Amino acid sequence: MDLRKKILELEDEMISMRRDFHAHPELGFKEERTSDIIYNYLKDLDLEVERIAKTGVVAILKGNKPGKTVMLRSDIDAIPVQEENDLPFKSQNDGISHNCGHDGHISMLLIAAKILSEMKDEIKGNIKFAFQPNEEHAGAYLMIEEGVLESPKVDAVFGIHLWSLINSGEIGVVEGPIMASSHYFNLKLIGKGGHAGAPHDSIDPVVCANTIMQSSYTMQAREINAVDPTVISFCKFIAGSSPTIIPQEVEMEGSIRCLHEKFDLVKEKFERITSNIAKANRCEYKLDISLGNSLLKNDEKLVDLVKKSASEIVGKENIVSDVQVMLGEDFAEYGKDIPIAFYFVGIANENKNTDYPHHHPKFNIDEDVLKTGVEMHIKSALNYLNK
C-alpha cells in the first residue's frame, strides 16, 4: 500500500469528521454523541469493539501473525471554554469547545484505524485503539481500572497531542520526563473575624495566607535545585464579604507541578511552610493535597521508534526536543508498568491563526497536519510490532 497516497484519499473524510466533532463538543464522561460515532465507525471496520470507562471506546485489530500488542490512544473530551472563532463549524454547545485539539486527535486515530484494518496481513501482533474520555480530569485511571491494558496484555502505548507550541511540520519528542506531575491543593486558614478598624482584636487569616503564598514562591526559588523544574501556583483565593470586616476564614486552591520525581520533598517543604506560618499567625489550618496527573516519562527505546517514524515523515531537521512543559497529561498513568511514548505534532501557523495557546477561546488547529498525525500513528505501531 502507498501509505501517503491512501491518507490523502481519506483527508476530506478526516477533516469532515474533525469539524463535526468540533461543532458538537462534550465534556468529560458526557461524550455520548462522540462515543456513539466512534463506536459505530470502528464497528464498520469489523474490529472487536467495546464500551469502557463510561463513555470510552476500545477496539482491537488482530494481525494475521502472532506478536506483541501495541495501543494507540486518543482523548475525546472537550473543555468548558466559550469559543470565539468565527467558523462555519464553530461549537454549537454554549460554553463548551474543543479548544484543546481533541477533535483532531479522534479523527486522526479513526483514520489510522481504518487504514491499519486494511493492512492486517502486514501486522505482526495486535493493535488496540483506545478512545479515552475525560482526559482533562484524569480519566485514564478508569480506563486502566476497567482493563484497557489487558486481554490481550498491552506491551507499549503511543499517544499524540496536536501542539500549538511548535510549528506546523515539526514533531516534538524527548526521552524521559516530558510533561509534569500535577498535584492540587486546598488550604483553609481559620482565624478570628473582627472589625477592620480594630485588627488587634482579630486573628487575620488574610495576612497569614499572603505570607504562605510569598514564602512558598520563595521556597520554590531558593530551596529547590534549579535543575529540578518545580512550579507552585496559587490560583483561587476566597476571603471576606465586606470592606469593613476581617474574615474568619480564607480558602486557597492551587497546584504543585514537578518535572522530576522528587514531589515528596516539595510536598514536605510546602507542608512545613504552611504549618509554621499558620502557627506563627495564630491560625488553624486544614491542608488537602490530591494527585492530578503523574509525571509523564517517555521510554527511551519507544522514543527512538517515534524519531525513526518522524524522520521518515517530516525529516530529522524537523524533530524538536525542547518540548518539556509543566502542564500535566493523564497519559502518564498508562506508563506505570509498561513503556509509553507521548509526543507532539506541531500546529502553529501564524498565517492560519493556529498559534493560540491551548484552552484559549481562539484556539484552532492547522488541519493540514492531521495527515502527519495519521502517518505517525501507523508507522509507530508498525515499527514497534515489526522491529
Protein Blocks (a to p, Z undefined) as FASTA:
>chain_A
ZZklmmmmmmmmmmmmmmmmmmmccdehilmmlmmmmmmmmmmnopacddeehiaccddd
ddfbdcddddddddfbdcddddfbdcfkbcfbghiacfeopmmmmmmmmmmmmmmmmmmm
mpgcjddddddehklnopllmmmmnopmgoiadfbdcdddddfkbcehiacddehjfbdc
ddddddddddddddfklmmlpccfklmmmmmmmmmmmmmmmmgcfklccddddfbdcedj
bfkbccfbdcdddddddfbfklmmmmmmmmmmmmmmmmmnopacddddddfbdcddddfk
lmmmmmmmmmmmnopklccfblccfbdcfklmmmmmpccddddddfbdfklopabcehia
kbccdfklmmmmmmmmmmmmmmmmmZZ
